[in-house]
């Protein structure tokens, strides 16, 4: 780690949790859309107060085997 990175890390280490979270959310809002989308793959029905999935919308794939070297 160079001196600049060490200085930045030291600065962040001494910040409050609230200021770090606030800064992180500000960056997130600046660089990403406002909605978060989640997917629950598979054939099983999953419903919560916030999200009902659509069974069989995603293919369930399992890969097994040895890695070729």
Secondary structure, 3 states (H helix, E strand, C coil): CCHHHHHHHHHHHCCCHHHHHHHHHHHHHHHCCCCCCCCCCCCCCCECCCCECCCCCCCCCCCCCCCCC
